[in-house]
């Protein structure tokens, strides 16, 4: 939570956008020009197209849900704001699905997943 900047919603959106950028191998610069290269999705798609498709959808859904958050975030999570809390919970649940799918990718390529400290 960005306490003093009321920027928490933007932080969430940009975090997910960053994952999408790496996944797709694309980035849009501030001036609107695009940078493209090989994304992780291309590599995964060659080995497991179904998993890659699931992740395409999960990342898009997470980004959609993050963009649906209303500002400021502290009001979105207020105990009295049932609709706002539902929006946040939907995003958290979508990110958990995305996390499990990304863990599948790690296992697919025999990569280790470090345990959080």
LOMAR-196183 format. One record per residue: residue number from 0; z, y, x of N, C-alpha, C in turn. Coordinates in steps of 0.02 Angstrom, whole numbers, plus 50000, padded with zeros to 5 digits. Each point is the difference from the previous one (the first is absolute). Layout:
! residues N
R	nr	n.Z	n.Y	n.X	ca.Z	ca.Y	ca.X	c.Z	c.Y	c.X
R	NUM	Z	Y	X	Z	Y	X	Z	Y	X
...
! end
This chain:
! residues 117
R	nr	n.Z	n.Y	n.X	ca.Z	ca.Y	ca.X	c.Z	c.Y	c.X
R	0	50000	49942	50042	50000	50058	49958	50000	50062	50045
R	1	49952	50044	49990	49996	50062	50038	50044	50052	49965
R	2	50062	50001	50018	50051	50039	49965	49982	50072	49986
R	3	49978	50036	50050	49993	50072	49991	49929	50023	49989
R	4	49952	49955	50008	49931	50022	49993	49969	49980	49934
R	5	50035	49959	49960	49971	49974	49938	49931	49970	50013
R	6	49995	49964	50054	49936	49972	50020	50000	49924	49998
R	7	50051	49969	49972	50007	49928	50000	49940	49966	49967
R	8	49977	50027	49944	49943	49969	49966	49939	50000	50046
R	9	49990	50054	50037	49944	50006	50046	50007	49951	50058
R	10	50063	49991	50024	50013	49952	50053	49978	49930	49978
R	11	50018	49981	49939	49981	49934	49974	49924	49993	49996
R	12	49967	50050	49974	49927	49998	49993	49968	49993	50069
R	13	50023	50040	50048	49969	49999	50066	50016	49935	50037
R	14	50059	49971	49989	50016	49935	50030	49950	49947	49976
R	15	49989	49998	49935	49954	49950	49972	49928	50016	50020
R	16	49982	50063	50002	49933	50019	50022	49988	49978	50072
R	17	50052	50005	50042	49994	49978	50069	49987	49925	50005
R	18	50034	49961	49958	49988	49928	49998	49928	49987	49978
R	19	49978	50036	49949	49931	49992	49976	49949	50018	50055
R	20	50014	50052	50037	49954	50021	50054	49992	49944	50052
R	21	50055	49970	50020	49997	49945	50048	49966	49940	49969
R	22	50016	49985	49938	49971	49943	49965	49924	50007	49994
R	23	49977	50059	49982	49928	50009	49988	49962	50024	50061
R	24	50035	50025	50051	49967	50026	50059	49968	50068	49987
R	25	50028	50037	49954	49972	50066	49985	50056	50053	50001
R	26	49979	50061	50014	50047	50055	50000	49961	50063	49983
R	27	50026	50040	49955	49969	50063	49983	50038	50056	50035
R	28	49964	50037	50041	50031	50056	50036	50014	50057	49952
R	29	50039	50048	50022	50017	50058	49960	49937	50038	49980
R	30	49949	50001	50043	49939	50036	49983	49954	49960	49953
R	31	50022	49940	49980	49962	49960	49953	49954	49950	50032
R	32	49989	50004	50065	49957	49951	50034	50037	49934	50005
R	33	49961	49946	50004	50030	49933	50002	49992	49968	50068
R	34	50052	49963	50019	49999	49959	50059	50001	49928	49974
R	35	49955	49958	50026	49998	49931	49977	49998	49953	50060
R	36	50025	49941	49989	49999	49947	50051	50017	49935	49966
R	37	50014	49950	50039	50018	49934	49973	50071	50004	49974
R	38	50008	49983	49937	50066	49998	49970	50028	49929	50002
R	39	50065	49995	49993	50032	49934	49998	49970	49959	49943
R	40	49982	50032	49946	49972	49963	49942	49938	49960	50019
R	41	49959	50028	50043	49939	49964	50020	50016	49936	50037
R	42	50050	50002	50042	50020	49942	50038	50031	49947	49954
R	43	50043	50022	49956	50033	49954	49953	49948	49970	49952
R	44	49954	50041	49977	49949	49977	49952	49958	49942	50029
R	45	49989	50001	50065	49961	49947	50032	50037	49933	49999
R	46	50066	50002	49997	50040	49939	50001	50024	49981	49930
R	47	50019	50050	49960	50026	49987	49932	49980	50057	49955
R	48	49942	49994	49969	49973	50054	49957	50045	50012	49940
R	49	50030	49948	49973	50043	50008	49942	50061	50042	50017
R	50	50032	49985	50055	50059	50038	50022	49980	50073	50013
R	51	49943	50010	50032	49977	50069	50013	49989	50038	49934
R	52	49972	49966	49951	49990	50032	49935	50065	50017	49966
R	53	50049	49956	50006	50066	50014	49971	50031	50061	50033
R	54	49993	50005	50065	50029	50057	50035	49962	50064	49984
R	55	49935	49997	49992	49962	50058	49977	50031	50028	49936
R	56	50010	49954	49953	50027	50020	49934	50072	50025	50006
R	57	50041	49966	50040	50070	50020	50007	50008	50069	50030
R	58	49961	50013	50052	50004	50065	50033	49977	50055	49952
R	59	49946	49987	49963	49975	50049	49951	50052	50012	49946
R	60	50033	49948	49977	50052	50007	49948	50060	50039	50026
R	61	50022	49984	50061	50056	50037	50029	49984	50074	50007
R	62	49940	50015	50021	49980	50070	50008	49997	50035	49932
R	63	49974	49964	49950	49998	50029	49932	50070	50015	49974
R	64	50046	49953	50010	50069	50009	49977	50035	50055	50038
R	65	49988	50006	50064	50031	50054	50040	49974	50067	49975
R	66	49936	50005	49985	49972	50062	49974	50026	50017	49931
R	67	50026	49951	49964	50026	50012	49933	50072	50026	50000
R	68	50033	49999	50058	50068	50027	50004	50000	50074	49985
R	69	50051	50021	49964	50006	50071	49984	50049	50033	50049
R	70	49992	50064	50009	50042	50037	50047	50049	50044	49962
R	71	50056	50014	50030	50025	49975	50063	50028	49928	49993
R	72	49999	49964	50055	50019	49930	50001	50072	49989	49977
R	73	50045	50045	50018	50070	49990	49981	50009	50000	49924
R	74	49957	50035	49964	50002	49998	49927	49967	49936	49974
R	75	49952	49975	50037	49964	49939	49981	50049	49941	50000
R	76	50049	50000	50045	50047	49944	50005	50067	50015	49965
R	77	50005	50056	49966	50062	50017	49966	50017	49946	49948
R	78	50064	49985	49994	50022	49948	49954	49977	50013	49928
R	79	49993	50062	49982	49980	50017	49931	49924	49999	49990
R	80	49962	49990	50052	49927	50002	49995	49972	49928	49999
R	81	50001	49969	49943	49978	49930	49995	49926	49991	50017
R	82	49959	50048	49979	49928	49995	50015	49988	50007	50075
R	83	50034	50048	50031	49992	50011	50072	50024	49940	50040
R	84	50058	49973	49981	50026	49942	50035	49953	49941	49992
R	85	49969	49994	49942	49952	49946	49989	49939	50008	50045
R	86	49978	50062	50010	49943	50013	50045	50017	49980	50072
R	87	50060	50018	50021	50022	49984	50068	50008	49925	50008
R	88	50029	49967	49951	50009	49928	50003	49933	49964	50002
R	89	49952	50024	49960	49933	49969	50001	49969	50005	50069
R	90	50009	50057	50034	49974	50009	50067	50036	49952	50049
R	91	50065	49996	49995	50038	49955	50044	49977	49928	49991
R	92	49991	49979	49938	49977	49932	49987	49930	49988	50026
R	93	49956	50049	49993	49932	49994	50026	50000	49995	50076
R	94	50044	50038	50032	50004	49997	50073	50028	49933	50023
R	95	50044	49971	49961	50027	49933	50018	49945	49947	49996
R	96	49957	50005	49950	49943	49954	49995	49955	50010	50061
R	97	49986	50062	50015	49957	50017	50058	50031	49973	50064
R	98	50066	50007	50008	50034	49975	50059	49991	49925	50007
R	99	50008	49963	49946	49992	49927	50003	49929	49981	50019
R	100	49952	50037	49974	49930	49986	50017	49986	50015	50074
R	101	50029	50054	50025	49992	50016	50071	50034	49947	50044
R	102	50055	49973	49977	50033	49946	50036	49955	49938	50001
R	103	49963	49988	49946	49951	49945	49999	49947	50011	50053
R	104	49978	50062	50008	49950	50016	50051	50029	49984	50069
R	105	50062	50019	50012	50031	49986	50064	50001	49925	50013
R	106	50021	49961	49950	50002	49928	50008	49931	49970	50011
R	107	49950	50027	49964	49931	49977	50005	49975	50003	50072
R	108	50022	50052	50036	49978	50010	50069	50054	49980	50051
R	109	50050	49963	49976	50055	49974	50042	50034	50056	50039
R	110	50010	50056	49967	50036	50056	50029	50072	49996	49978
R	111	50045	50022	50043	50071	49999	49983	50018	50064	49961
R	112	50047	49992	49957	50025	50056	49960	50071	50014	50024
R	113	50010	50054	50037	50067	50013	50026	50050	50013	49943
R	114	50059	49972	50008	50053	50012	49951	50027	50070	50010
R	115	50013	50036	49945	50028	50068	50008	50070	49997	50031
R	116	50014	50049	50039	50066	50003	50034	50052	50027	49954
! end
